[in-house]
Amino acid sequence: MLAQMFYSLRFLGEGLLVTLEVSGLVVALALVCGVALGAGVTYGPWFIAWPIRLFSDIIRGIPILVLIFFIYYGLPAVHVNLGSFTAAVFALTVFSTAQVIEIVRGALQSIHHGQMEAGKAIGLTFVQRLAYVILPQGMRRFLPPWLNSVVDAVKGSALVSLLGIADLMLSIQKVAGRTYDALPLYILGALIYFAINYSLSSLSRWLEARTAYIRE
């Protein structure tokens, strides 16, 4: 009995590592792409801004599960074959990027345009104005909602189990299939997800209070 329990916990631990790996990759890639595209949709010319805005609106209107299945099962029709892990990370990254674009756009547009003009007046290049003037101010408005999108990414990572990836959710299902005692395992899984997301939500609330204090 103890050996079976140890095996189950170790198996769930391995699944948790996969969940954290998927979530970490999605968050990092979406952050890089979202910031770049968010700056493009805010400050770029119309022929750059509108395609990015269209991409963001379309992707945010598609359920994550549909996007995952489309990339994994649909792309082979055009001879693009991705492994299950790559397809899952790619789909979740695309969805998270669309969210980050809107968060970045909102944060940048909340900065008065006079700040950009002031930086230009003292001879700063566009990149320097973004790096030294706009982004430091926008970061205060960006962090709280971005952390909420990180929570969504962690929750969305549970869907990768549908592609056979042995994340925490699929590990729970496999252990439950061996032990025929599903309820305690799903409760444990829910508590693990809750602990991760509650920590992130608490950090988001703290940052929101902190940045509100700074703005005052």
C-alpha positions as CSV (number, residue, x, y, z in Angstrom):
1,M,0.0,0.0,0.0
2,L,2.8,2.4,0.9
3,A,4.7,1.5,-2.2
4,Q,1.7,2.2,-4.4
5,M,1.1,5.5,-2.6
6,F,4.8,6.5,-3.2
7,Y,4.5,5.5,-6.8
8,S,1.4,7.5,-7.2
9,L,2.9,10.6,-5.6
10,R,6.0,10.3,-7.7
11,F,3.9,9.9,-10.9
12,L,1.8,13.0,-10.0
13,G,5.0,14.9,-9.2
14,E,6.3,14.1,-12.7
15,G,3.0,15.3,-14.2
16,L,3.2,18.5,-12.2
17,L,6.7,19.2,-13.6
18,V,5.3,18.8,-17.1
19,T,2.4,21.2,-16.3
20,L,4.9,23.8,-14.9
21,E,7.1,23.3,-18.0
22,V,4.2,23.9,-20.4
23,S,3.0,26.9,-18.4
24,G,6.5,28.4,-18.2
25,L,7.1,28.1,-21.9
26,V,3.7,29.5,-22.8
27,V,4.1,32.5,-20.4
28,A,7.6,33.3,-21.5
29,L,6.9,33.1,-25.3
30,A,3.6,34.9,-25.0
31,L,5.2,37.7,-23.0
32,V,7.9,38.3,-25.6
33,C,5.6,38.1,-28.6
34,G,2.8,40.0,-26.8
35,V,4.9,42.9,-25.8
36,A,6.4,43.2,-29.4
37,L,3.0,43.0,-31.1
38,G,1.3,45.2,-28.5
39,A,3.8,47.9,-29.2
40,G,3.2,47.4,-32.9
41,V,-0.5,47.7,-32.6
42,T,-0.2,50.9,-30.4
43,Y,2.6,52.8,-32.3
44,G,2.9,51.0,-35.7
45,P,1.4,52.3,-38.9
46,W,-2.1,51.1,-39.9
47,F,-0.8,48.3,-42.2
48,I,1.0,46.8,-39.2
49,A,-1.5,47.7,-36.4
50,W,-4.6,46.4,-38.1
51,P,-3.4,42.8,-38.9
52,I,-2.2,42.5,-35.3
53,R,-5.5,43.8,-34.0
54,L,-7.4,41.4,-36.3
55,F,-5.3,38.5,-35.1
56,S,-5.9,39.4,-31.5
57,D,-9.7,39.7,-32.0
58,I,-10.0,36.4,-33.9
59,I,-7.8,34.4,-31.5
60,R,-9.5,35.7,-28.4
61,G,-12.9,34.7,-29.9
62,I,-11.9,31.1,-30.4
63,P,-12.1,28.6,-27.5
64,I,-8.7,27.3,-26.5
65,L,-9.7,23.7,-27.0
66,V,-10.7,24.4,-30.6
67,L,-7.4,26.1,-31.2
68,I,-5.5,23.2,-29.8
69,F,-7.3,20.6,-32.0
70,F,-7.0,22.9,-35.0
71,I,-3.3,23.1,-34.7
72,Y,-2.7,19.4,-33.8
73,Y,-5.2,17.8,-36.2
74,G,-5.8,20.6,-38.8
75,L,-2.3,21.7,-39.7
76,P,-1.2,18.2,-41.0
77,A,-3.8,18.8,-43.9
78,V,-1.3,21.5,-45.2
79,H,1.7,19.2,-44.4
80,V,2.6,20.9,-41.2
81,N,3.1,18.1,-38.6
82,L,3.8,19.1,-35.1
83,G,4.3,16.8,-32.1
84,S,1.7,16.8,-29.4
85,F,3.9,18.8,-27.0
86,T,4.9,21.4,-29.6
87,A,1.3,21.7,-30.9
88,A,0.0,22.2,-27.4
89,V,2.6,24.8,-26.4
90,F,2.1,26.6,-29.7
91,A,-1.7,26.7,-29.4
92,L,-1.6,28.0,-25.8
93,T,1.1,30.5,-26.7
94,V,-1.0,31.9,-29.6
95,F,-4.0,32.3,-27.3
96,S,-2.0,33.8,-24.5
97,T,-0.2,36.2,-26.9
98,A,-3.5,37.5,-28.1
99,Q,-4.4,38.3,-24.5
100,V,-1.0,39.9,-23.8
101,I,-1.4,42.1,-26.9
102,E,-4.5,43.7,-25.4
103,I,-3.0,44.1,-22.0
104,V,0.1,45.8,-23.5
105,R,-2.0,48.0,-25.7
106,G,-4.2,49.1,-22.8
107,A,-1.1,49.8,-20.6
108,L,0.7,51.8,-23.3
109,Q,-2.4,53.8,-24.4
110,S,-3.0,54.8,-20.7
111,I,0.2,56.8,-20.8
112,H,-0.4,60.4,-21.9
113,H,0.9,61.0,-25.5
114,G,2.7,64.0,-24.2
115,Q,5.2,61.7,-22.5
116,M,6.2,60.4,-25.9
117,E,6.4,63.9,-27.3
118,A,8.5,65.1,-24.4
119,G,11.0,62.3,-25.0
120,K,11.2,63.2,-28.6
121,A,11.8,66.8,-27.7
122,I,14.9,66.0,-25.8
123,G,16.3,63.9,-28.6
124,L,15.5,60.4,-27.6
125,T,14.9,57.8,-30.4
126,F,11.7,55.9,-30.6
127,V,13.3,52.8,-28.9
128,Q,14.8,55.0,-26.2
129,R,11.4,56.6,-25.6
130,L,9.8,53.2,-25.2
131,A,12.6,51.9,-22.9
132,Y,13.1,54.9,-20.7
133,V,9.8,56.8,-20.7
134,I,6.8,54.7,-21.7
135,L,7.5,51.1,-20.6
136,P,8.5,52.0,-17.0
137,Q,5.2,53.8,-16.5
138,G,3.2,51.3,-18.4
139,M,4.7,48.4,-16.4
140,R,2.7,49.5,-13.3
141,R,-0.5,49.1,-15.3
142,F,0.7,46.0,-17.1
143,L,1.7,43.7,-14.3
144,P,-1.6,43.0,-12.5
145,P,-3.7,42.0,-15.5
146,W,-0.7,40.1,-17.0
147,L,-0.5,38.0,-13.9
148,N,-4.2,37.2,-14.3
149,S,-3.4,36.0,-17.9
150,V,-0.6,33.8,-16.3
151,V,-3.3,32.2,-14.1
152,D,-5.4,31.5,-17.3
153,A,-2.3,29.9,-18.9
154,V,-1.8,27.6,-16.0
155,K,-5.4,26.6,-16.0
156,G,-5.4,26.2,-19.8
157,S,-2.4,23.9,-19.6
158,A,-4.7,21.2,-18.2
159,L,-6.1,20.8,-21.8
160,V,-2.8,19.4,-23.1
161,S,-3.8,16.1,-21.5
162,L,-6.3,15.7,-24.4
163,L,-3.3,15.3,-26.7
164,G,-1.8,12.5,-24.6
165,I,0.8,14.7,-22.8
166,A,1.5,13.3,-19.3
167,D,0.8,16.5,-17.4
168,L,-0.7,16.7,-13.9
169,M,-4.3,16.1,-15.2
170,L,-3.4,13.0,-17.3
171,S,-1.2,11.7,-14.5
172,I,-4.2,11.9,-12.2
173,Q,-6.4,10.1,-14.7
174,K,-3.8,7.3,-15.1
175,V,-3.3,6.8,-11.3
176,A,-7.1,6.8,-10.8
177,G,-7.4,4.1,-13.5
178,R,-5.0,2.0,-11.5
179,T,-6.3,2.6,-8.0
180,Y,-10.0,3.0,-8.9
181,D,-10.1,5.7,-6.2
182,A,-10.6,8.9,-8.3
183,L,-12.2,11.3,-5.9
184,P,-9.1,11.9,-3.6
185,L,-6.8,12.2,-6.6
186,Y,-9.0,14.8,-8.3
187,I,-9.3,16.7,-5.0
188,L,-5.5,16.6,-4.7
189,G,-5.2,17.9,-8.2
190,A,-7.6,20.7,-7.6
191,L,-5.7,21.7,-4.5
192,I,-2.4,21.8,-6.4
193,Y,-3.9,24.0,-9.2
194,F,-5.6,26.1,-6.5
195,A,-2.3,26.6,-4.7
196,I,-0.5,27.7,-7.8
197,N,-3.2,30.0,-9.1
198,Y,-4.0,31.4,-5.6
199,S,-0.4,32.4,-5.2
200,L,-0.4,34.1,-8.6
201,S,-3.7,35.9,-7.8
202,S,-2.5,37.1,-4.5
203,L,0.6,38.5,-6.1
204,S,-1.6,40.2,-8.7
205,R,-3.7,41.8,-5.9
206,W,-0.6,42.9,-4.1
207,L,0.9,44.5,-7.2
208,E,-2.4,46.2,-8.0
209,A,-2.5,47.7,-4.5
210,R,1.2,48.6,-4.7
211,T,1.0,50.3,-8.1
212,A,-2.2,52.2,-7.1
213,Y,-0.2,53.5,-4.1
214,I,2.7,54.5,-6.4
215,R,0.3,56.4,-8.8
216,E,-1.1,58.3,-5.9
